[in-house]
Amino acid sequence: MKLKSFMLGIILYISVFCFSSQLYLKETPFKIASSGINAPLNSHRTATTGIIYYFEESDLISQQLSYQDHTSLFYYKVNAANLSNSMISELLLTGSLGYTIKDYVGGISLSCSYSKAKGYDDVTSFSGDLWSNWRIAMLTALFKTHNLLTLAKSDLDFQKGITLDFWWKEMEYLELGTTIELEEEHPTSFSLCSVINTNDILSLIASYKTATNSLSYGVRINFNSFELVYGLRTHTELQATHALSIAYSW
């Protein structure tokens, strides 16, 4: 069992160093609870801070800070995330800008990441993505590319990968979400999520992801202008992942 955990840890270190800007640094506590499904864009000015603690084998922690605003014409968001443990450290800065046309918002995201790990050269990379958010009655459709263009060590890479999210809200009590992740050289992944709004304050979240065969759970608490989200993701081999965030909207 110890050997198995050690090997999983080594694999995790390598995968985090190579791919964390794609897999880890862009996660949020809500996406932990929803198995990666993106919720519809928030129409308020919001500041958020959060922390994610990944399984004990890695001792991996991610801290996040973001600010977003959504006016009648524009949507913009800035986000900073740091991922670290005794072996690696990575910082990701992301800026997103979108234009609003009635119920449609679309735009671009630009990211810069800096990575360092024991035994490896430091790496600075830049990437760009396209995204959109379209609301049709009770249904919201979201589209996003996966690091469409990436520049690292003077090498320009084009990655063929997209995420399609669909979020359906029935009145005020039930929300259902699903996502389809399509990426070259990787199997297609599906996620399903349900959110039960028990009242104006408490929401219960449960979800499942096929790629990792994992269940996730969460609690969302709204009080006045504050929102608290706790997410728990299980794993078939590793320890659970815990995530917590608090947001203030005005």
C-alpha atoms as an extended CHARMM CRD file, in Angstrom:
* protein
*
       250  EXT
         1         1  MET       CA              0.0000000000        0.0000000000        0.0000000000  PROA      1               0.0000000000
         2         2  LYS       CA              2.8460000000        2.4060000000        0.8510000000  PROA      2               0.0000000000
         3         3  LEU       CA              4.6040000000        1.5930000000       -2.4280000000  PROA      3               0.0000000000
         4         4  LYS       CA              1.3580000000        2.1980000000       -4.3170000000  PROA      4               0.0000000000
         5         5  SER       CA              0.8550000000        5.5680000000       -2.6340000000  PROA      5               0.0000000000
         6         6  PHE       CA              4.4990000000        6.5020000000       -3.3040000000  PROA      6               0.0000000000
         7         7  MET       CA              4.1710000000        5.6910000000       -7.0340000000  PROA      7               0.0000000000
         8         8  LEU       CA              0.9090000000        7.6160000000       -7.2670000000  PROA      8               0.0000000000
         9         9  GLY       CA              2.6250000000       10.5550000000       -5.6020000000  PROA      9               0.0000000000
        10        10  ILE       CA              5.4990000000       10.4930000000       -8.1200000000  PROA      10              0.0000000000
        11        11  ILE       CA              3.0340000000       10.3940000000      -11.0080000000  PROA      11              0.0000000000
        12        12  LEU       CA              1.1440000000       13.2720000000       -9.4550000000  PROA      12              0.0000000000
        13        13  TYR       CA              4.2870000000       15.4150000000       -9.0980000000  PROA      13              0.0000000000
        14        14  ILE       CA              5.1300000000       14.9100000000      -12.7720000000  PROA      14              0.0000000000
        15        15  SER       CA              1.5760000000       15.5570000000      -13.9460000000  PROA      15              0.0000000000
        16        16  VAL       CA              1.2120000000       18.6780000000      -11.7980000000  PROA      16              0.0000000000
        17        17  PHE       CA              4.5260000000       20.1280000000      -13.0260000000  PROA      17              0.0000000000
        18        18  CYS       CA              3.6310000000       19.4890000000      -16.6660000000  PROA      18              0.0000000000
        19        19  PHE       CA             -0.1040000000       20.1440000000      -16.7040000000  PROA      19              0.0000000000
        20        20  SER       CA             -1.1670000000       21.9440000000      -13.5300000000  PROA      20              0.0000000000
        21        21  SER       CA             -2.0320000000       25.1740000000      -15.3340000000  PROA      21              0.0000000000
        22        22  GLN       CA             -4.6240000000       23.1360000000      -17.2450000000  PROA      22              0.0000000000
        23        23  LEU       CA             -5.8830000000       20.7810000000      -14.5480000000  PROA      23              0.0000000000
        24        24  TYR       CA             -5.3120000000       22.2920000000      -11.1240000000  PROA      24              0.0000000000
        25        25  LEU       CA             -4.7850000000       26.0360000000      -11.1430000000  PROA      25              0.0000000000
        26        26  LYS       CA             -8.0480000000       26.6720000000      -13.0110000000  PROA      26              0.0000000000
        27        27  GLU       CA            -10.1370000000       24.7120000000      -10.5250000000  PROA      27              0.0000000000
        28        28  THR       CA            -12.3500000000       26.4380000000       -7.9650000000  PROA      28              0.0000000000
        29        29  PRO       CA            -14.1790000000       25.0830000000       -4.9040000000  PROA      29              0.0000000000
        30        30  PHE       CA            -17.4540000000       25.1560000000       -6.8490000000  PROA      30              0.0000000000
        31        31  LYS       CA            -15.8670000000       23.2510000000       -9.7530000000  PROA      31              0.0000000000
        32        32  ILE       CA            -14.5540000000       20.7080000000       -7.2240000000  PROA      32              0.0000000000
        33        33  ALA       CA            -18.1310000000       20.1830000000       -5.9770000000  PROA      33              0.0000000000
        34        34  SER       CA            -19.6310000000       20.1460000000       -9.5000000000  PROA      34              0.0000000000
        35        35  SER       CA            -16.9900000000       17.8070000000      -11.0390000000  PROA      35              0.0000000000
        36        36  GLY       CA            -15.6390000000       20.5600000000      -13.2760000000  PROA      36              0.0000000000
        37        37  ILE       CA            -18.9040000000       22.0310000000      -14.5350000000  PROA      37              0.0000000000
        38        38  ASN       CA            -18.8590000000       25.8050000000      -14.9540000000  PROA      38              0.0000000000
        39        39  ALA       CA            -21.8090000000       27.7070000000      -13.5060000000  PROA      39              0.0000000000
        40        40  PRO       CA            -23.3950000000       30.5600000000      -15.4850000000  PROA      40              0.0000000000
        41        41  LEU       CA            -21.6330000000       33.9000000000      -15.2310000000  PROA      41              0.0000000000
        42        42  ASN       CA            -22.3570000000       35.9720000000      -12.1620000000  PROA      42              0.0000000000
        43        43  SER       CA            -24.0650000000       39.2630000000      -13.0350000000  PROA      43              0.0000000000
        44        44  HSD       CA            -22.6770000000       41.0580000000       -9.9660000000  PROA      44              0.0000000000
        45        45  ARG       CA            -19.3940000000       42.6820000000       -9.0340000000  PROA      45              0.0000000000
        46        46  THR       CA            -17.7140000000       39.9470000000       -6.9770000000  PROA      46              0.0000000000
        47        47  ALA       CA            -14.4560000000       39.3860000000       -5.1000000000  PROA      47              0.0000000000
        48        48  THR       CA            -13.5780000000       35.7910000000       -4.1830000000  PROA      48              0.0000000000
        49        49  THR       CA            -10.8550000000       34.0330000000       -2.2410000000  PROA      49              0.0000000000
        50        50  GLY       CA            -10.4580000000       30.2870000000       -1.8910000000  PROA      50              0.0000000000
        51        51  ILE       CA             -8.2100000000       27.3970000000       -0.9270000000  PROA      51              0.0000000000
        52        52  ILE       CA             -8.0280000000       23.7990000000       -2.2130000000  PROA      52              0.0000000000
        53        53  TYR       CA             -6.2430000000       21.0140000000       -0.3500000000  PROA      53              0.0000000000
        54        54  TYR       CA             -5.4170000000       18.0300000000       -2.5540000000  PROA      54              0.0000000000
        55        55  PHE       CA             -4.9600000000       14.4640000000       -1.2510000000  PROA      55              0.0000000000
        56        56  GLU       CA             -2.4910000000       13.7670000000        1.5380000000  PROA      56              0.0000000000
        57        57  GLU       CA             -0.0050000000       11.9010000000       -0.6960000000  PROA      57              0.0000000000
        58        58  SER       CA              0.9010000000       15.1550000000       -2.4340000000  PROA      58              0.0000000000
        59        59  ASP       CA              0.4340000000       17.7210000000        0.3650000000  PROA      59              0.0000000000
        60        60  LEU       CA             -0.6390000000       19.9960000000       -2.4850000000  PROA      60              0.0000000000
        61        61  ILE       CA             -2.4000000000       23.2890000000       -1.7410000000  PROA      61              0.0000000000
        62        62  SER       CA             -3.8680000000       25.8920000000       -4.0920000000  PROA      62              0.0000000000
        63        63  GLN       CA             -4.7360000000       29.4500000000       -3.0230000000  PROA      63              0.0000000000
        64        64  GLN       CA             -6.8840000000       31.6690000000       -5.2150000000  PROA      64              0.0000000000
        65        65  LEU       CA             -8.0020000000       35.2740000000       -5.4480000000  PROA      65              0.0000000000
        66        66  SER       CA            -10.2900000000       36.7320000000       -8.1270000000  PROA      66              0.0000000000
        67        67  TYR       CA            -12.3500000000       39.7980000000       -9.0030000000  PROA      67              0.0000000000
        68        68  GLN       CA            -15.0460000000       40.0850000000      -11.6550000000  PROA      68              0.0000000000
        69        69  ASP       CA            -17.5670000000       42.6170000000      -12.8960000000  PROA      69              0.0000000000
        70        70  HSD       CA            -20.4080000000       42.3190000000      -15.3900000000  PROA      70              0.0000000000
        71        71  THR       CA            -21.7870000000       45.5520000000      -16.8380000000  PROA      71              0.0000000000
        72        72  SER       CA            -24.4380000000       45.9950000000      -19.5160000000  PROA      72              0.0000000000
        73        73  LEU       CA            -21.7450000000       45.8640000000      -22.2210000000  PROA      73              0.0000000000
        74        74  PHE       CA            -18.6610000000       44.1490000000      -20.8170000000  PROA      74              0.0000000000
        75        75  TYR       CA            -17.6210000000       41.2730000000      -18.5910000000  PROA      75              0.0000000000
        76        76  TYR       CA            -14.1460000000       41.1630000000      -17.1400000000  PROA      76              0.0000000000
        77        77  LYS       CA            -12.3590000000       39.0190000000      -14.5760000000  PROA      77              0.0000000000
        78        78  VAL       CA             -8.8520000000       38.8320000000      -13.1470000000  PROA      78              0.0000000000
        79        79  ASN       CA             -7.6570000000       35.7730000000      -11.2600000000  PROA      79              0.0000000000
        80        80  ALA       CA             -4.4710000000       34.7790000000       -9.4270000000  PROA      80              0.0000000000
        81        81  ALA       CA             -3.8280000000       31.2060000000       -8.2810000000  PROA      81              0.0000000000
        82        82  ASN       CA             -0.8360000000       29.6110000000       -6.6030000000  PROA      82              0.0000000000
        83        83  LEU       CA             -0.1790000000       25.8610000000       -6.3930000000  PROA      83              0.0000000000
        84        84  SER       CA              2.5870000000       24.5050000000       -4.1820000000  PROA      84              0.0000000000
        85        85  ASN       CA              4.0120000000       21.7490000000       -1.9940000000  PROA      85              0.0000000000
        86        86  SER       CA              7.5350000000       20.7040000000       -0.9800000000  PROA      86              0.0000000000
        87        87  MET       CA              8.3650000000       19.6780000000       -4.5670000000  PROA      87              0.0000000000
        88        88  ILE       CA              6.7610000000       22.2340000000       -6.8730000000  PROA      88              0.0000000000
        89        89  SER       CA              5.4540000000       25.7740000000       -7.0280000000  PROA      89              0.0000000000
        90        90  GLU       CA              3.3920000000       27.3870000000       -9.7600000000  PROA      90              0.0000000000
        91        91  LEU       CA              1.7040000000       30.7550000000      -10.1660000000  PROA      91              0.0000000000
        92        92  LEU       CA             -1.0460000000       31.4370000000      -12.7020000000  PROA      92              0.0000000000
        93        93  LEU       CA             -2.3690000000       34.8990000000      -13.6030000000  PROA      93              0.0000000000
        94        94  THR       CA             -5.4480000000       35.0790000000      -15.8440000000  PROA      94              0.0000000000
        95        95  GLY       CA             -7.3940000000       37.9530000000      -17.3300000000  PROA      95              0.0000000000
        96        96  SER       CA            -10.7110000000       37.5100000000      -19.1510000000  PROA      96              0.0000000000
        97        97  LEU       CA            -12.6140000000       40.0810000000      -21.2020000000  PROA      97              0.0000000000
        98        98  GLY       CA            -16.0170000000       39.5810000000      -22.7920000000  PROA      98              0.0000000000
        99        99  TYR       CA            -18.6060000000       41.5980000000      -24.7120000000  PROA      99              0.0000000000
       100       100  THR       CA            -22.3210000000       41.3500000000      -23.9300000000  PROA      100             0.0000000000
       101       101  ILE       CA            -25.0980000000       41.2250000000      -26.5360000000  PROA      101             0.0000000000
       102       102  LYS       CA            -28.4350000000       40.7520000000      -24.7260000000  PROA      102             0.0000000000
       103       103  ASP       CA            -28.2470000000       37.2030000000      -23.2860000000  PROA      103             0.0000000000
       104       104  TYR       CA            -24.9190000000       36.3380000000      -24.9610000000  PROA      104             0.0000000000
       105       105  VAL       CA            -21.4450000000       37.0250000000      -23.5790000000  PROA      105             0.0000000000
       106       106  GLY       CA            -18.2800000000       36.0080000000      -25.4410000000  PROA      106             0.0000000000
       107       107  GLY       CA            -14.6290000000       36.8750000000      -25.2630000000  PROA      107             0.0000000000
       108       108  ILE       CA            -11.0280000000       35.8270000000      -24.7010000000  PROA      108             0.0000000000
       109       109  SER       CA             -8.8610000000       34.8070000000      -21.7510000000  PROA      109             0.0000000000
       110       110  LEU       CA             -5.1060000000       35.3460000000      -21.5270000000  PROA      110             0.0000000000
       111       111  SER       CA             -2.9430000000       33.5220000000      -18.9610000000  PROA      111             0.0000000000
       112       112  CYS       CA              0.6430000000       33.6430000000      -17.7750000000  PROA      112             0.0000000000
       113       113  SER       CA              2.1070000000       30.8650000000      -15.6140000000  PROA      113             0.0000000000
       114       114  TYR       CA              5.4390000000       30.4580000000      -13.8600000000  PROA      114             0.0000000000
       115       115  SER       CA              6.5290000000       26.9940000000      -12.6870000000  PROA      115             0.0000000000
       116       116  LYS       CA              9.4940000000       25.6850000000      -10.7640000000  PROA      116             0.0000000000
       117       117  ALA       CA             10.2420000000       22.2160000000       -9.4140000000  PROA      117             0.0000000000
       118       118  LYS       CA             13.2080000000       20.4620000000       -7.8580000000  PROA      118             0.0000000000
       119       119  GLY       CA             15.4500000000       19.0230000000      -10.5390000000  PROA      119             0.0000000000
       120       120  TYR       CA             13.8040000000       20.9340000000      -13.3940000000  PROA      120             0.0000000000
       121       121  ASP       CA             14.3720000000       24.2630000000      -15.1170000000  PROA      121             0.0000000000
       122       122  ASP       CA             11.9370000000       27.0690000000      -14.3160000000  PROA      122             0.0000000000
       123       123  VAL       CA              9.2620000000       27.4620000000      -16.9820000000  PROA      123             0.0000000000
       124       124  THR       CA              7.2840000000       30.5600000000      -17.9750000000  PROA      124             0.0000000000
       125       125  SER       CA              4.4070000000       30.0690000000      -20.4030000000  PROA      125             0.0000000000
       126       126  PHE       CA              1.6110000000       32.1240000000      -21.9680000000  PROA      126             0.0000000000
       127       127  SER       CA             -1.7270000000       30.8320000000      -23.2410000000  PROA      127             0.0000000000
       128       128  GLY       CA             -4.9400000000       32.1340000000      -24.7640000000  PROA      128             0.0000000000
       129       129  ASP       CA             -8.4930000000       30.8130000000      -24.9250000000  PROA      129             0.0000000000
       130       130  LEU       CA            -11.8940000000       31.6230000000      -26.3890000000  PROA      130             0.0000000000
       131       131  TRP       CA            -15.1000000000       31.3510000000      -24.3530000000  PROA      131             0.0000000000
       132       132  SER       CA            -18.8100000000       32.1660000000      -24.4860000000  PROA      132             0.0000000000
       133       133  ASN       CA            -21.8850000000       32.1390000000      -22.2260000000  PROA      133             0.0000000000
       134       134  TRP       CA            -25.3520000000       32.0750000000      -23.8300000000  PROA      134             0.0000000000
       135       135  ARG       CA            -28.5820000000       32.0730000000      -21.8350000000  PROA      135             0.0000000000
       136       136  ILE       CA            -31.7900000000       30.7810000000      -23.4650000000  PROA      136             0.0000000000
       137       137  ALA       CA            -34.7510000000       30.9070000000      -21.0650000000  PROA      137             0.0000000000
       138       138  MET       CA            -33.9290000000       28.4430000000      -18.2450000000  PROA      138             0.0000000000
       139       139  LEU       CA            -30.9230000000       26.9510000000      -20.1250000000  PROA      139             0.0000000000
       140       140  THR       CA            -27.4000000000       28.3830000000      -20.1730000000  PROA      140             0.0000000000
       141       141  ALA       CA            -24.8080000000       27.0460000000      -22.6220000000  PROA      141             0.0000000000
       142       142  LEU       CA            -21.0880000000       27.6400000000      -22.0370000000  PROA      142             0.0000000000
       143       143  PHE       CA            -18.1870000000       27.0200000000      -24.4020000000  PROA      143             0.0000000000
       144       144  LYS       CA            -14.4640000000       27.2060000000      -23.6440000000  PROA      144             0.0000000000
       145       145  THR       CA            -11.2530000000       26.0590000000      -25.3380000000  PROA      145             0.0000000000
       146       146  HSD       CA             -8.3830000000       24.3010000000      -23.4940000000  PROA      146             0.0000000000
       147       147  ASN       CA             -5.2090000000       26.4100000000      -23.7800000000  PROA      147             0.0000000000
       148       148  LEU       CA             -5.9110000000       27.0160000000      -27.4580000000  PROA      148             0.0000000000
       149       149  LEU       CA             -2.5360000000       28.6890000000      -28.0050000000  PROA      149             0.0000000000
       150       150  THR       CA              0.4080000000       28.1700000000      -25.6450000000  PROA      150             0.0000000000
       151       151  LEU       CA              3.8580000000       29.7420000000      -25.8270000000  PROA      151             0.0000000000
       152       152  ALA       CA              6.5710000000       28.1500000000      -23.6720000000  PROA      152             0.0000000000
       153       153  LYS       CA             10.3520000000       28.2070000000      -24.2260000000  PROA      153             0.0000000000
       154       154  SER       CA              9.8330000000       29.8450000000      -27.6500000000  PROA      154             0.0000000000
       155       155  ASP       CA              7.6160000000       26.9280000000      -28.7440000000  PROA      155             0.0000000000
       156       156  LEU       CA              4.0960000000       27.7620000000      -29.9410000000  PROA      156             0.0000000000
       157       157  ASP       CA              1.6060000000       24.9490000000      -29.4050000000  PROA      157             0.0000000000
       158       158  PHE       CA             -1.9660000000       24.6350000000      -30.6750000000  PROA      158             0.0000000000
       159       159  GLN       CA             -4.1350000000       22.3370000000      -28.5870000000  PROA      159             0.0000000000
       160       160  LYS       CA             -7.4070000000       20.9090000000      -29.8850000000  PROA      160             0.0000000000
       161       161  GLY       CA             -9.6530000000       20.7330000000      -26.8570000000  PROA      161             0.0000000000
       162       162  ILE       CA            -12.9960000000       22.2370000000      -25.8510000000  PROA      162             0.0000000000
       163       163  THR       CA            -15.4570000000       22.0970000000      -22.9910000000  PROA      163             0.0000000000
       164       164  LEU       CA            -19.2220000000       22.3610000000      -23.4790000000  PROA      164             0.0000000000
       165       165  ASP       CA            -21.2970000000       23.0940000000      -20.3760000000  PROA      165             0.0000000000
       166       166  PHE       CA            -25.0730000000       23.1800000000      -20.0900000000  PROA      166             0.0000000000
       167       167  TRP       CA            -26.8030000000       24.5560000000      -16.9960000000  PROA      167             0.0000000000
       168       168  TRP       CA            -30.5600000000       24.2740000000      -16.4770000000  PROA      168             0.0000000000
       169       169  LYS       CA            -32.3860000000       26.0480000000      -13.6670000000  PROA      169             0.0000000000
       170       170  GLU       CA            -35.9470000000       25.0750000000      -12.7500000000  PROA      170             0.0000000000
       171       171  MET       CA            -37.5280000000       27.9840000000      -10.8770000000  PROA      171             0.0000000000
       172       172  GLU       CA            -35.5480000000       28.5820000000       -7.6660000000  PROA      172             0.0000000000
       173       173  TYR       CA            -35.3030000000       25.0640000000       -6.2740000000  PROA      173             0.0000000000
       174       174  LEU       CA            -33.4200000000       22.8380000000       -8.6880000000  PROA      174             0.0000000000
       175       175  GLU       CA            -30.3890000000       23.3280000000      -10.9380000000  PROA      175             0.0000000000
       176       176  LEU       CA            -28.9070000000       20.6760000000      -13.2260000000  PROA      176             0.0000000000
       177       177  GLY       CA            -25.5790000000       20.8840000000      -15.0290000000  PROA      177             0.0000000000
       178       178  THR       CA            -23.6160000000       18.7300000000      -17.4320000000  PROA      178             0.0000000000
       179       179  THR       CA            -20.2990000000       19.0930000000      -19.2130000000  PROA      179             0.0000000000
       180       180  ILE       CA            -18.5720000000       17.3770000000      -22.1320000000  PROA      180             0.0000000000
       181       181  GLU       CA            -14.7790000000       17.6220000000      -22.3630000000  PROA      181             0.0000000000
       182       182  LEU       CA            -13.2990000000       16.8900000000      -25.7870000000  PROA      182             0.0000000000
       183       183  GLU       CA             -9.5210000000       16.8230000000      -26.0450000000  PROA      183             0.0000000000
       184       184  GLU       CA             -7.1270000000       15.3880000000      -28.6070000000  PROA      184             0.0000000000
       185       185  GLU       CA             -5.4170000000       12.1520000000      -27.4680000000  PROA      185             0.0000000000
       186       186  HSD       CA             -7.6680000000       11.9210000000      -24.3840000000  PROA      186             0.0000000000
       187       187  PRO       CA            -10.9540000000       10.0460000000      -23.9260000000  PROA      187             0.0000000000
       188       188  THR       CA            -14.1310000000       12.0890000000      -23.8940000000  PROA      188             0.0000000000
       189       189  SER       CA            -15.2180000000       12.9520000000      -20.3550000000  PROA      189             0.0000000000
       190       190  PHE       CA            -18.7350000000       13.6220000000      -19.0740000000  PROA      190             0.0000000000
       191       191  SER       CA            -19.8870000000       15.1690000000      -15.8000000000  PROA      191             0.0000000000
       192       192  LEU       CA            -23.3360000000       15.4780000000      -14.2640000000  PROA      192             0.0000000000
       193       193  CYS       CA            -24.2920000000       17.7840000000      -11.3900000000  PROA      193             0.0000000000
       194       194  SER       CA            -27.4120000000       18.6310000000       -9.4070000000  PROA      194             0.0000000000
       195       195  VAL       CA            -27.9350000000       21.5870000000       -7.0740000000  PROA      195             0.0000000000
       196       196  ILE       CA            -30.8870000000       21.6020000000       -4.6800000000  PROA      196             0.0000000000
       197       197  ASN       CA            -31.6820000000       25.0380000000       -3.3050000000  PROA      197             0.0000000000
       198       198  THR       CA            -33.4250000000       24.1680000000       -0.0300000000  PROA      198             0.0000000000
       199       199  ASN       CA            -34.1000000000       27.8420000000        0.6780000000  PROA      199             0.0000000000
       200       200  ASP       CA            -32.5950000000       31.2640000000       -0.0040000000  PROA      200             0.0000000000
       201       201  ILE       CA            -29.5910000000       30.4290000000        2.1640000000  PROA      201             0.0000000000
       202       202  LEU       CA            -28.5850000000       26.7620000000        1.7580000000  PROA      202             0.0000000000
       203       203  SER       CA            -27.8530000000       24.7660000000       -1.4290000000  PROA      203             0.0000000000
       204       204  LEU       CA            -26.7310000000       21.1250000000       -1.6380000000  PROA      204             0.0000000000
       205       205  ILE       CA            -24.4860000000       19.9690000000       -4.5040000000  PROA      205             0.0000000000
       206       206  ALA       CA            -23.7660000000       16.4450000000       -5.8100000000  PROA      206             0.0000000000
       207       207  SER       CA            -21.9610000000       15.4130000000       -9.0190000000  PROA      207             0.0000000000
       208       208  TYR       CA            -20.1990000000       12.5920000000      -10.8830000000  PROA      208             0.0000000000
       209       209  LYS       CA            -17.3550000000       12.5450000000      -13.4540000000  PROA      209             0.0000000000
       210       210  THR       CA            -16.8070000000        9.6030000000      -15.8000000000  PROA      210             0.0000000000
       211       211  ALA       CA            -13.0940000000       10.1790000000      -16.5790000000  PROA      211             0.0000000000
       212       212  THR       CA            -12.0270000000        9.7230000000      -12.9620000000  PROA      212             0.0000000000
       213       213  ASN       CA            -15.0380000000        7.6660000000      -11.8290000000  PROA      213             0.0000000000
       214       214  SER       CA            -15.3580000000       10.0970000000       -8.9170000000  PROA      214             0.0000000000
       215       215  LEU       CA            -18.2070000000       11.5180000000       -6.8720000000  PROA      215             0.0000000000
       216       216  SER       CA            -18.1800000000       15.0650000000       -5.5240000000  PROA      216             0.0000000000
       217       217  TYR       CA            -20.3230000000       16.8770000000       -3.0030000000  PROA      217             0.0000000000
       218       218  GLY       CA            -20.6960000000       20.4310000000       -1.8400000000  PROA      218             0.0000000000
       219       219  VAL       CA            -22.5830000000       22.9870000000        0.2080000000  PROA      219             0.0000000000
       220       220  ARG       CA            -23.2860000000       26.5770000000       -0.8200000000  PROA      220             0.0000000000
       221       221  ILE       CA            -24.4270000000       29.1260000000        1.7670000000  PROA      221             0.0000000000
       222       222  ASN       CA            -25.6880000000       32.5750000000        0.8260000000  PROA      222             0.0000000000
       223       223  PHE       CA            -26.0600000000       35.2110000000        3.5190000000  PROA      223             0.0000000000
       224       224  ASN       CA            -26.7330000000       38.8200000000        2.5510000000  PROA      224             0.0000000000
       225       225  SER       CA            -23.9250000000       39.6480000000        0.0970000000  PROA      225             0.0000000000
       226       226  PHE       CA            -21.6610000000       36.7320000000        1.0900000000  PROA      226             0.0000000000
       227       227  GLU       CA            -21.4180000000       33.2760000000       -0.4750000000  PROA      227             0.0000000000
       228       228  LEU       CA            -19.5730000000       30.3770000000        1.1490000000  PROA      228             0.0000000000
       229       229  VAL       CA            -18.8330000000       27.2200000000       -0.8890000000  PROA      229             0.0000000000
       230       230  TYR       CA            -17.3770000000       23.9560000000        0.3980000000  PROA      230             0.0000000000
       231       231  GLY       CA            -16.4930000000       21.1790000000       -2.0620000000  PROA      231             0.0000000000
       232       232  LEU       CA            -15.4240000000       17.5780000000       -1.4430000000  PROA      232             0.0000000000
       233       233  ARG       CA            -14.1380000000       15.3450000000       -4.2660000000  PROA      233             0.0000000000
       234       234  THR       CA            -13.5670000000       11.6260000000       -3.7480000000  PROA      234             0.0000000000
       235       235  HSD       CA            -11.0350000000        9.5140000000       -5.6540000000  PROA      235             0.0000000000
       236       236  THR       CA            -10.7810000000        5.7760000000       -6.3070000000  PROA      236             0.0000000000
       237       237  GLU       CA             -7.0460000000        5.6270000000       -5.4190000000  PROA      237             0.0000000000
       238       238  LEU       CA             -6.0500000000        8.8080000000       -3.5540000000  PROA      238             0.0000000000
       239       239  GLN       CA             -7.3830000000       10.7040000000       -0.5600000000  PROA      239             0.0000000000
       240       240  ALA       CA            -10.2520000000       13.1680000000       -0.9100000000  PROA      240             0.0000000000
       241       241  THR       CA             -9.8090000000       16.7650000000       -2.0700000000  PROA      241             0.0000000000
       242       242  HSD       CA            -11.2650000000       19.5540000000        0.1040000000  PROA      242             0.0000000000
       243       243  ALA       CA            -11.9950000000       23.0740000000       -1.1190000000  PROA      243             0.0000000000
       244       244  LEU       CA            -13.4060000000       26.2160000000        0.4780000000  PROA      244             0.0000000000
       245       245  SER       CA            -14.1490000000       29.6880000000       -0.8680000000  PROA      245             0.0000000000
       246       246  ILE       CA            -15.8540000000       32.8640000000        0.2690000000  PROA      246             0.0000000000
       247       247  ALA       CA            -17.1770000000       35.5380000000       -2.0740000000  PROA      247             0.0000000000
       248       248  TYR       CA            -18.5740000000       39.0160000000       -1.5480000000  PROA      248             0.0000000000
       249       249  SER       CA            -20.8460000000       40.6340000000       -4.1560000000  PROA      249             0.0000000000
       250       250  TRP       CA            -22.0140000000       44.2330000000       -4.3910000000  PROA      250             0.0000000000
